[in-house]
Amino acid sequence: MSRILGMMAGAGILVLALFAWFDSAAGWSDGHSDIGFWWTVIATFLTIAGVGTVIGTWLHTQPIDD
């Protein structure tokens, strides 16, 4: 159950990152380099957090072999 919740949390964070990447691209294409830059920074941190959540969940919910 905790694996499912962790994976769902990671997927949710990655969805937020996807929206941030779209906002970044819109900022760059409209000529607002400051908005594009900061949304890129936010999107990068969200992507790192989402991938870290998925990998960490996978690693820490493996069965223990005794």
N, CA, C and O atoms as a Maestro MAE file, in Angstrom:
{
 s_m_m2io_version
 :::
 2.0.0
}

f_m_ct {
 s_m_title
 :::
 protein
 m_atom[264] {
  # First column is atom index #
  i_m_mmod_type
  r_m_x_coord
  r_m_y_coord
  r_m_z_coord
  i_m_residue_number
  s_m_chain_name
  s_m_pdb_residue_name
  s_m_pdb_atom_name
  i_m_atomic_number
  :::
  1 25 0.818 -1.194 0.000 1 A "MET " " N  " 7
  2 3 0.000 0.000 0.000 1 A "MET " " CA " 6
  3 2 0.863 1.260 0.000 1 A "MET " " C  " 6
  4 15 0.549 2.239 -0.678 1 A "MET " " O  " 8
  5 25 1.948 1.227 0.762 2 A "SER " " N  " 7
  6 3 2.800 2.414 0.804 2 A "SER " " CA " 6
  7 2 3.508 2.633 -0.532 2 A "SER " " C  " 6
  8 15 3.814 3.767 -0.902 2 A "SER " " O  " 8
  9 25 3.767 1.532 -1.258 3 A "ARG " " N  " 7
  10 3 4.384 1.688 -2.577 3 A "ARG " " CA " 6
  11 2 3.431 2.416 -3.521 3 A "ARG " " C  " 6
  12 15 3.852 3.288 -4.281 3 A "ARG " " O  " 8
  13 25 2.160 2.063 -3.473 4 A "ILE " " N  " 7
  14 3 1.173 2.711 -4.336 4 A "ILE " " CA " 6
  15 2 1.058 4.193 -3.997 4 A "ILE " " C  " 6
  16 15 1.029 5.031 -4.898 4 A "ILE " " O  " 8
  17 25 0.993 4.520 -2.722 5 A "LEU " " N  " 7
  18 3 0.885 5.922 -2.314 5 A "LEU " " CA " 6
  19 2 2.125 6.727 -2.710 5 A "LEU " " C  " 6
  20 15 2.017 7.870 -3.153 5 A "LEU " " O  " 8
  21 25 3.289 6.125 -2.547 6 A "GLY " " N  " 7
  22 3 4.526 6.806 -2.925 6 A "GLY " " CA " 6
  23 2 4.620 7.051 -4.421 6 A "GLY " " C  " 6
  24 15 5.049 8.117 -4.861 6 A "GLY " " O  " 8
  25 25 4.217 6.058 -5.196 7 A "MET " " N  " 7
  26 3 4.240 6.213 -6.650 7 A "MET " " CA " 6
  27 2 3.219 7.256 -7.107 7 A "MET " " C  " 6
  28 15 3.478 8.020 -8.037 7 A "MET " " O  " 8
  29 25 2.058 7.284 -6.448 8 A "MET " " N  " 7
  30 3 1.051 8.291 -6.790 8 A "MET " " CA " 6
  31 2 1.549 9.691 -6.440 8 A "MET " " C  " 6
  32 15 1.311 10.639 -7.189 8 A "MET " " O  " 8
  33 25 2.233 9.825 -5.317 9 A "ALA " " N  " 7
  34 3 2.792 11.122 -4.939 9 A "ALA " " CA " 6
  35 2 3.847 11.566 -5.948 9 A "ALA " " C  " 6
  36 15 3.873 12.727 -6.355 9 A "ALA " " O  " 8
  37 25 4.718 10.639 -6.349 10 A "GLY " " N  " 7
  38 3 5.728 10.960 -7.344 10 A "GLY " " CA " 6
  39 2 5.111 11.351 -8.678 10 A "GLY " " C  " 6
  40 15 5.574 12.285 -9.332 10 A "GLY " " O  " 8
  41 25 4.059 10.632 -9.083 11 A "ALA " " N  " 7
  42 3 3.381 10.966 -10.337 11 A "ALA " " CA " 6
  43 2 2.717 12.336 -10.247 11 A "ALA " " C  " 6
  44 15 2.725 13.097 -11.214 11 A "ALA " " O  " 8
  45 25 2.145 12.649 -9.092 12 A "GLY " " N  " 7
  46 3 1.526 13.962 -8.908 12 A "GLY " " CA " 6
  47 2 2.537 15.094 -9.009 12 A "GLY " " C  " 6
  48 15 2.262 16.132 -9.612 12 A "GLY " " O  " 8
  49 25 3.700 14.891 -8.417 13 A "ILE " " N  " 7
  50 3 4.751 15.902 -8.501 13 A "ILE " " CA " 6
  51 2 5.230 16.052 -9.939 13 A "ILE " " C  " 6
  52 15 5.505 17.162 -10.395 13 A "ILE " " O  " 8
  53 25 5.330 14.930 -10.655 14 A "LEU " " N  " 7
  54 3 5.757 15.010 -12.055 14 A "LEU " " CA " 6
  55 2 4.716 15.699 -12.933 14 A "LEU " " C  " 6
  56 15 5.079 16.353 -13.910 14 A "LEU " " O  " 8
  57 25 3.443 15.566 -12.608 15 A "VAL " " N  " 7
  58 3 2.398 16.299 -13.336 15 A "VAL " " CA " 6
  59 2 2.564 17.800 -13.095 15 A "VAL " " C  " 6
  60 15 2.453 18.594 -14.029 15 A "VAL " " O  " 8
  61 25 2.828 18.187 -11.857 16 A "LEU " " N  " 7
  62 3 3.077 19.598 -11.565 16 A "LEU " " CA " 6
  63 2 4.304 20.103 -12.326 16 A "LEU " " C  " 6
  64 15 4.316 21.231 -12.819 16 A "LEU " " O  " 8
  65 25 5.332 19.260 -12.417 17 A "ALA " " N  " 7
  66 3 6.530 19.634 -13.166 17 A "ALA " " CA " 6
  67 2 6.206 19.826 -14.639 17 A "ALA " " C  " 6
  68 15 6.732 20.739 -15.276 17 A "ALA " " O  " 8
  69 25 5.349 18.977 -15.182 18 A "LEU " " N  " 7
  70 3 4.971 19.111 -16.584 18 A "LEU " " CA " 6
  71 2 4.275 20.447 -16.841 18 A "LEU " " C  " 6
  72 15 4.566 21.119 -17.830 18 A "LEU " " O  " 8
  73 25 3.361 20.832 -15.956 19 A "PHE " " N  " 7
  74 3 2.703 22.130 -16.091 19 A "PHE " " CA " 6
  75 2 3.714 23.277 -15.985 19 A "PHE " " C  " 6
  76 15 3.601 24.277 -16.693 19 A "PHE " " O  " 8
  77 25 4.694 23.126 -15.105 20 A "ALA " " N  " 7
  78 3 5.720 24.162 -14.963 20 A "ALA " " CA " 6
  79 2 6.580 24.257 -16.222 20 A "ALA " " C  " 6
  80 15 6.970 25.354 -16.622 20 A "ALA " " O  " 8
  81 25 6.880 23.110 -16.855 21 A "TRP " " N  " 7
  82 3 7.642 23.147 -18.118 21 A "TRP " " CA " 6
  83 2 6.846 23.859 -19.203 21 A "TRP " " C  " 6
  84 15 7.416 24.610 -19.994 21 A "TRP " " O  " 8
  85 25 5.523 23.632 -19.251 22 A "PHE " " N  " 7
  86 3 4.686 24.320 -20.235 22 A "PHE " " CA " 6
  87 2 4.667 25.829 -19.982 22 A "PHE " " C  " 6
  88 15 4.733 26.617 -20.925 22 A "PHE " " O  " 8
  89 25 4.576 26.233 -18.710 23 A "ASP " " N  " 7
  90 3 4.618 27.662 -18.382 23 A "ASP " " CA " 6
  91 2 5.962 28.278 -18.767 23 A "ASP " " C  " 6
  92 15 6.025 29.408 -19.252 23 A "ASP " " O  " 8
  93 25 7.031 27.520 -18.544 24 A "SER " " N  " 7
  94 3 8.359 27.986 -18.927 24 A "SER " " CA " 6
  95 2 8.454 28.202 -20.433 24 A "SER " " C  " 6
  96 15 8.950 29.232 -20.890 24 A "SER " " O  " 8
  97 25 7.982 27.237 -21.188 25 A "ALA " " N  " 7
  98 3 8.033 27.354 -22.649 25 A "ALA " " CA " 6
  99 2 7.194 28.534 -23.131 25 A "ALA " " C  " 6
  100 15 7.585 29.238 -24.062 25 A "ALA " " O  " 8
  101 25 6.040 28.748 -22.497 26 A "ALA " " N  " 7
  102 3 5.196 29.881 -22.881 26 A "ALA " " CA " 6
  103 2 5.897 31.208 -22.579 26 A "ALA " " C  " 6
  104 15 5.810 32.151 -23.365 26 A "ALA " " O  " 8
  105 25 6.589 31.278 -21.445 27 A "GLY " " N  " 7
  106 3 7.320 32.492 -21.104 27 A "GLY " " CA " 6
  107 2 8.434 32.791 -22.092 27 A "GLY " " C  " 6
  108 15 8.602 33.932 -22.522 27 A "GLY " " O  " 8
  109 25 9.197 31.761 -22.452 28 A "TRP " " N  " 7
  110 3 10.283 31.955 -23.411 28 A "TRP " " CA " 6
  111 2 9.735 32.360 -24.777 28 A "TRP " " C  " 6
  112 15 10.269 33.264 -25.419 28 A "TRP " " O  " 8
  113 25 8.662 31.688 -25.225 29 A "SER " " N  " 7
  114 3 8.155 31.967 -26.572 29 A "SER " " CA " 6
  115 2 7.487 33.336 -26.679 29 A "SER " " C  " 6
  116 15 7.429 33.910 -27.766 29 A "SER " " O  " 8
  117 25 6.981 33.865 -25.560 30 A "ASP " " N  " 7
  118 3 6.366 35.193 -25.574 30 A "ASP " " CA " 6
  119 2 7.383 36.315 -25.395 30 A "ASP " " C  " 6
  120 15 7.023 37.493 -25.390 30 A "ASP " " O  " 8
  121 25 8.647 35.946 -25.249 31 A "GLY " " N  " 7
  122 3 9.684 36.956 -25.117 31 A "GLY " " CA " 6
  123 2 9.923 37.428 -23.694 31 A "GLY " " C  " 6
  124 15 10.603 38.432 -23.482 31 A "GLY " " O  " 8
  125 25 9.375 36.721 -22.718 32 A "HIS " " N  " 7
  126 3 9.576 37.072 -21.305 32 A "HIS " " CA " 6
  127 2 10.633 36.129 -20.735 32 A "HIS " " C  " 6
  128 15 10.311 35.108 -20.128 32 A "HIS " " O  " 8
  129 25 11.876 36.485 -20.938 33 A "SER " " N  " 7
  130 3 12.955 35.586 -20.528 33 A "SER " " CA " 6
  131 2 13.019 35.397 -19.025 33 A "SER " " C  " 6
  132 15 13.430 34.333 -18.562 33 A "SER " " O  " 8
  133 25 12.620 36.407 -18.242 34 A "ASP " " N  " 7
  134 3 12.653 36.250 -16.788 34 A "ASP " " CA " 6
  135 2 11.629 35.219 -16.329 34 A "ASP " " C  " 6
  136 15 11.928 34.386 -15.473 34 A "ASP " " O  " 8
  137 25 10.440 35.267 -16.886 35 A "ILE " " N  " 7
  138 3 9.407 34.288 -16.523 35 A "ILE " " CA " 6
  139 2 9.819 32.898 -17.001 35 A "ILE " " C  " 6
  140 15 9.669 31.916 -16.274 35 A "ILE " " O  " 8
  141 25 10.337 32.820 -18.226 36 A "GLY " " N  " 7
  142 3 10.792 31.537 -18.744 36 A "GLY " " CA " 6
  143 2 11.894 30.942 -17.899 36 A "GLY " " C  " 6
  144 15 11.902 29.741 -17.631 36 A "GLY " " O  " 8
  145 25 12.831 31.783 -17.475 37 A "PHE " " N  " 7
  146 3 13.952 31.294 -16.662 37 A "PHE " " CA " 6
  147 2 13.474 30.750 -15.323 37 A "PHE " " C  " 6
  148 15 13.847 29.642 -14.937 37 A "PHE " " O  " 8
  149 25 12.651 31.519 -14.611 38 A "TRP " " N  " 7
  150 3 12.255 31.090 -13.276 38 A "TRP " " CA " 6
  151 2 11.323 29.892 -13.307 38 A "TRP " " C  " 6
  152 15 11.368 29.053 -12.407 38 A "TRP " " O  " 8
  153 25 10.472 29.796 -14.335 39 A "TRP " " N  " 7
  154 3 9.651 28.592 -14.454 39 A "TRP " " CA " 6
  155 2 10.512 27.383 -14.806 39 A "TRP " " C  " 6
  156 15 10.182 26.258 -14.432 39 A "TRP " " O  " 8
  157 25 11.607 27.606 -15.518 40 A "THR " " N  " 7
  158 3 12.538 26.514 -15.795 40 A "THR " " CA " 6
  159 2 13.184 26.026 -14.507 40 A "THR " " C  " 6
  160 15 13.325 24.822 -14.295 40 A "THR " " O  " 8
  161 25 13.572 26.953 -13.654 41 A "VAL " " N  " 7
  162 3 14.168 26.584 -12.368 41 A "VAL " " CA " 6
  163 2 13.167 25.783 -11.525 41 A "VAL " " C  " 6
  164 15 13.511 24.740 -10.968 41 A "VAL " " O  " 8
  165 25 11.940 26.273 -11.437 42 A "ILE " " N  " 7
  166 3 10.906 25.586 -10.664 42 A "ILE " " CA " 6
  167 2 10.635 24.209 -11.246 42 A "ILE " " C  " 6
  168 15 10.534 23.230 -10.506 42 A "ILE " " O  " 8
  169 25 10.517 24.125 -12.569 43 A "ALA " " N  " 7
  170 3 10.235 22.848 -13.225 43 A "ALA " " CA " 6
  171 2 11.369 21.849 -13.003 43 A "ALA " " C  " 6
  172 15 11.122 20.656 -12.826 43 A "ALA " " O  " 8
  173 25 12.600 22.330 -13.013 44 A "THR " " N  " 7
  174 3 13.739 21.445 -12.770 44 A "THR " " CA " 6
  175 2 13.701 20.866 -11.364 44 A "THR " " C  " 6
  176 15 13.901 19.665 -11.178 44 A "THR " " O  " 8
  177 25 13.445 21.716 -10.373 45 A "PHE " " N  " 7
  178 3 13.363 21.223 -8.996 45 A "PHE " " CA " 6
  179 2 12.209 20.244 -8.819 45 A "PHE " " C  " 6
  180 15 12.360 19.233 -8.133 45 A "PHE " " O  " 8
  181 25 11.063 20.527 -9.425 46 A "LEU " " N  " 7
  182 3 9.931 19.608 -9.337 46 A "LEU " " CA " 6
  183 2 10.230 18.282 -10.017 46 A "LEU " " C  " 6
  184 15 9.829 17.229 -9.521 46 A "LEU " " O  " 8
  185 25 10.924 18.319 -11.138 47 A "THR " " N  " 7
  186 3 11.282 17.078 -11.826 47 A "THR " " CA " 6
  187 2 12.234 16.243 -10.979 47 A "THR " " C  " 6
  188 15 12.069 15.028 -10.871 47 A "THR " " O  " 8
  189 25 13.214 16.881 -10.387 48 A "ILE " " N  " 7
  190 3 14.148 16.165 -9.509 48 A "ILE " " CA " 6
  191 2 13.398 15.563 -8.324 48 A "ILE " " C  " 6
  192 15 13.646 14.417 -7.951 48 A "ILE " " O  " 8
  193 25 12.488 16.323 -7.735 49 A "ALA " " N  " 7
  194 3 11.719 15.824 -6.595 49 A "ALA " " CA " 6
  195 2 10.825 14.660 -6.992 49 A "ALA " " C  " 6
  196 15 10.729 13.680 -6.254 49 A "ALA " " O  " 8
  197 25 10.169 14.751 -8.144 50 A "GLY " " N  " 7
  198 3 9.290 13.675 -8.585 50 A "GLY " " CA " 6
  199 2 10.040 12.394 -8.877 50 A "GLY " " C  " 6
  200 15 9.622 11.314 -8.461 50 A "GLY " " O  " 8
  201 25 11.149 12.510 -9.592 51 A "VAL " " N  " 7
  202 3 11.949 11.322 -9.900 51 A "VAL " " CA " 6
  203 2 12.538 10.738 -8.616 51 A "VAL " " C  " 6
  204 15 12.577 9.519 -8.449 51 A "VAL " " O  " 8
  205 25 12.989 11.592 -7.722 52 A "GLY " " N  " 7
  206 3 13.513 11.117 -6.436 52 A "GLY " " CA " 6
  207 2 12.458 10.411 -5.613 52 A "GLY " " C  " 6
  208 15 12.755 9.424 -4.939 52 A "GLY " " O  " 8
  209 25 11.237 10.900 -5.657 53 A "THR " " N  " 7
  210 3 10.148 10.256 -4.927 53 A "THR " " CA " 6
  211 2 9.851 8.877 -5.486 53 A "THR " " C  " 6
  212 15 9.676 7.924 -4.727 53 A "THR " " O  " 8
  213 25 9.792 8.761 -6.795 54 A "VAL " " N  " 7
  214 3 9.509 7.458 -7.416 54 A "VAL " " CA " 6
  215 2 10.634 6.467 -7.138 54 A "VAL " " C  " 6
  216 15 10.373 5.327 -6.754 54 A "VAL " " O  " 8
  217 25 11.876 6.887 -7.326 55 A "ILE " " N  " 7
  218 3 13.014 5.990 -7.089 55 A "ILE " " CA " 6
  219 2 13.116 5.625 -5.608 55 A "ILE " " C  " 6
  220 15 13.335 4.463 -5.266 55 A "ILE " " O  " 8
  221 25 12.959 6.610 -4.737 56 A "GLY " " N  " 7
  222 3 13.037 6.340 -3.299 56 A "GLY " " CA " 6
  223 2 11.934 5.406 -2.828 56 A "GLY " " C  " 6
  224 15 12.164 4.532 -1.992 56 A "GLY " " O  " 8
  225 25 10.743 5.593 -3.364 57 A "THR " " N  " 7
  226 3 9.643 4.699 -3.013 57 A "THR " " CA " 6
  227 2 9.951 3.282 -3.469 57 A "THR " " C  " 6
  228 15 9.748 2.323 -2.724 57 A "THR " " O  " 8
  229 25 10.441 3.154 -4.688 58 A "TRP " " N  " 7
  230 3 10.750 1.829 -5.211 58 A "TRP " " CA " 6
  231 2 11.836 1.141 -4.365 58 A "TRP " " C  " 6
  232 15 11.710 -0.037 -4.031 58 A "TRP " " O  " 8
  233 25 12.880 1.868 -4.027 59 A "LEU " " N  " 7
  234 3 13.978 1.276 -3.266 59 A "LEU " " CA " 6
  235 2 13.581 0.916 -1.836 59 A "LEU " " C  " 6
  236 15 13.994 -0.123 -1.323 59 A "LEU " " O  " 8
  237 25 12.786 1.765 -1.193 60 A "HIS " " N  " 7
  238 3 12.492 1.581 0.217 60 A "HIS " " CA " 6
  239 2 11.257 0.728 0.481 60 A "HIS " " C  " 6
  240 15 10.892 0.513 1.636 60 A "HIS " " O  " 8
  241 25 10.614 0.243 -0.569 61 A "THR " " N  " 7
  242 3 9.477 -0.660 -0.350 61 A "THR " " CA " 6
  243 2 9.747 -2.052 -0.905 61 A "THR " " C  " 6
  244 15 8.815 -2.833 -1.096 61 A "THR " " O  " 8
  245 25 11.012 -2.371 -1.165 62 A "GLN " " N  " 7
  246 3 11.379 -3.708 -1.605 62 A "GLN " " CA " 6
  247 2 11.308 -4.677 -0.418 62 A "GLN " " C  " 6
  248 15 11.618 -4.310 0.715 62 A "GLN " " O  " 8
  249 25 10.899 -5.910 -0.695 63 A "PRO " " N  " 7
  250 3 10.872 -6.895 0.397 63 A "PRO " " CA " 6
  251 2 12.278 -7.168 0.920 63 A "PRO " " C  " 6
  252 15 13.246 -7.158 0.161 63 A "PRO " " O  " 8
  253 25 12.376 -7.408 2.205 64 A "ILE " " N  " 7
  254 3 13.668 -7.652 2.851 64 A "ILE " " CA " 6
  255 2 13.914 -9.158 2.871 64 A "ILE " " C  " 6
  256 15 13.076 -9.923 3.347 64 A "ILE " " O  " 8
  257 25 15.072 -9.581 2.349 65 A "ASP " " N  " 7
  258 3 15.456 -10.991 2.357 65 A "ASP " " CA " 6
  259 2 16.282 -11.271 3.601 65 A "ASP " " C  " 6
  260 15 17.374 -10.729 3.770 65 A "ASP " " O  " 8
  261 25 15.751 -12.122 4.468 66 A "ASP " " N  " 7
  262 3 16.483 -12.484 5.702 66 A "ASP " " CA " 6
  263 2 17.127 -13.830 5.572 66 A "ASP " " C  " 6
  264 15 17.780 -14.295 6.506 66 A "ASP " " O  " 8
  :::
 }
 m_bond[263] {
  # First column is bond index #
  i_m_from
  i_m_to
  i_m_order
  :::
  1 1 2 1
  2 2 3 1
  3 3 4 2
  4 3 5 1
  5 5 6 1
  6 6 7 1
  7 7 8 2
  8 7 9 1
  9 9 10 1
  10 10 11 1
  11 11 12 2
  12 11 13 1
  13 13 14 1
  14 14 15 1
  15 15 16 2
  16 15 17 1
  17 17 18 1
  18 18 19 1
  19 19 20 2
  20 19 21 1
  21 21 22 1
  22 22 23 1
  23 23 24 2
  24 23 25 1
  25 25 26 1
  26 26 27 1
  27 27 28 2
  28 27 29 1
  29 29 30 1
  30 30 31 1
  31 31 32 2
  32 31 33 1
  33 33 34 1
  34 34 35 1
  35 35 36 2
  36 35 37 1
  37 37 38 1
  38 38 39 1
  39 39 40 2
  40 39 41 1
  41 41 42 1
  42 42 43 1
  43 43 44 2
  44 43 45 1
  45 45 46 1
  46 46 47 1
  47 47 48 2
  48 47 49 1
  49 49 50 1
  50 50 51 1
  51 51 52 2
  52 51 53 1
  53 53 54 1
  54 54 55 1
  55 55 56 2
  56 55 57 1
  57 57 58 1
  58 58 59 1
  59 59 60 2
  60 59 61 1
  61 61 62 1
  62 62 63 1
  63 63 64 2
  64 63 65 1
  65 65 66 1
  66 66 67 1
  67 67 68 2
  68 67 69 1
  69 69 70 1
  70 70 71 1
  71 71 72 2
  72 71 73 1
  73 73 74 1
  74 74 75 1
  75 75 76 2
  76 75 77 1
  77 77 78 1
  78 78 79 1
  79 79 80 2
  80 79 81 1
  81 81 82 1
  82 82 83 1
  83 83 84 2
  84 83 85 1
  85 85 86 1
  86 86 87 1
  87 87 88 2
  88 87 89 1
  89 89 90 1
  90 90 91 1
  91 91 92 2
  92 91 93 1
  93 93 94 1
  94 94 95 1
  95 95 96 2
  96 95 97 1
  97 97 98 1
  98 98 99 1
  99 99 100 2
  100 99 101 1
  101 101 102 1
  102 102 103 1
  103 103 104 2
  104 103 105 1
  105 105 106 1
  106 106 107 1
  107 107 108 2
  108 107 109 1
  109 109 110 1
  110 110 111 1
  111 111 112 2
  112 111 113 1
  113 113 114 1
  114 114 115 1
  115 115 116 2
  116 115 117 1
  117 117 118 1
  118 118 119 1
  119 119 120 2
  120 119 121 1
  121 121 122 1
  122 122 123 1
  123 123 124 2
  124 123 125 1
  125 125 126 1
  126 126 127 1
  127 127 128 2
  128 127 129 1
  129 129 130 1
  130 130 131 1
  131 131 132 2
  132 131 133 1
  133 133 134 1
  134 134 135 1
  135 135 136 2
  136 135 137 1
  137 137 138 1
  138 138 139 1
  139 139 140 2
  140 139 141 1
  141 141 142 1
  142 142 143 1
  143 143 144 2
  144 143 145 1
  145 145 146 1
  146 146 147 1
  147 147 148 2
  148 147 149 1
  149 149 150 1
  150 150 151 1
  151 151 152 2
  152 151 153 1
  153 153 154 1
  154 154 155 1
  155 155 156 2
  156 155 157 1
  157 157 158 1
  158 158 159 1
  159 159 160 2
  160 159 161 1
  161 161 162 1
  162 162 163 1
  163 163 164 2
  164 163 165 1
  165 165 166 1
  166 166 167 1
  167 167 168 2
  168 167 169 1
  169 169 170 1
  170 170 171 1
  171 171 172 2
  172 171 173 1
  173 173 174 1
  174 174 175 1
  175 175 176 2
  176 175 177 1
  177 177 178 1
  178 178 179 1
  179 179 180 2
  180 179 181 1
  181 181 182 1
  182 182 183 1
  183 183 184 2
  184 183 185 1
  185 185 186 1
  186 186 187 1
  187 187 188 2
  188 187 189 1
  189 189 190 1
  190 190 191 1
  191 191 192 2
  192 191 193 1
  193 193 194 1
  194 194 195 1
  195 195 196 2
  196 195 197 1
  197 197 198 1
  198 198 199 1
  199 199 200 2
  200 199 201 1
  201 201 202 1
  202 202 203 1
  203 203 204 2
  204 203 205 1
  205 205 206 1
  206 206 207 1
  207 207 208 2
  208 207 209 1
  209 209 210 1
  210 210 211 1
  211 211 212 2
  212 211 213 1
  213 213 214 1
  214 214 215 1
  215 215 216 2
  216 215 217 1
  217 217 218 1
  218 218 219 1
  219 219 220 2
  220 219 221 1
  221 221 222 1
  222 222 223 1
  223 223 224 2
  224 223 225 1
  225 225 226 1
  226 226 227 1
  227 227 228 2
  228 227 229 1
  229 229 230 1
  230 230 231 1
  231 231 232 2
  232 231 233 1
  233 233 234 1
  234 234 235 1
  235 235 236 2
  236 235 237 1
  237 237 238 1
  238 238 239 1
  239 239 240 2
  240 239 241 1
  241 241 242 1
  242 242 243 1
  243 243 244 2
  244 243 245 1
  245 245 246 1
  246 246 247 1
  247 247 248 2
  248 247 249 1
  249 249 250 1
  250 250 251 1
  251 251 252 2
  252 251 253 1
  253 253 254 1
  254 254 255 1
  255 255 256 2
  256 255 257 1
  257 257 258 1
  258 258 259 1
  259 259 260 2
  260 259 261 1
  261 261 262 1
  262 262 263 1
  263 263 264 2
  :::
 }
}
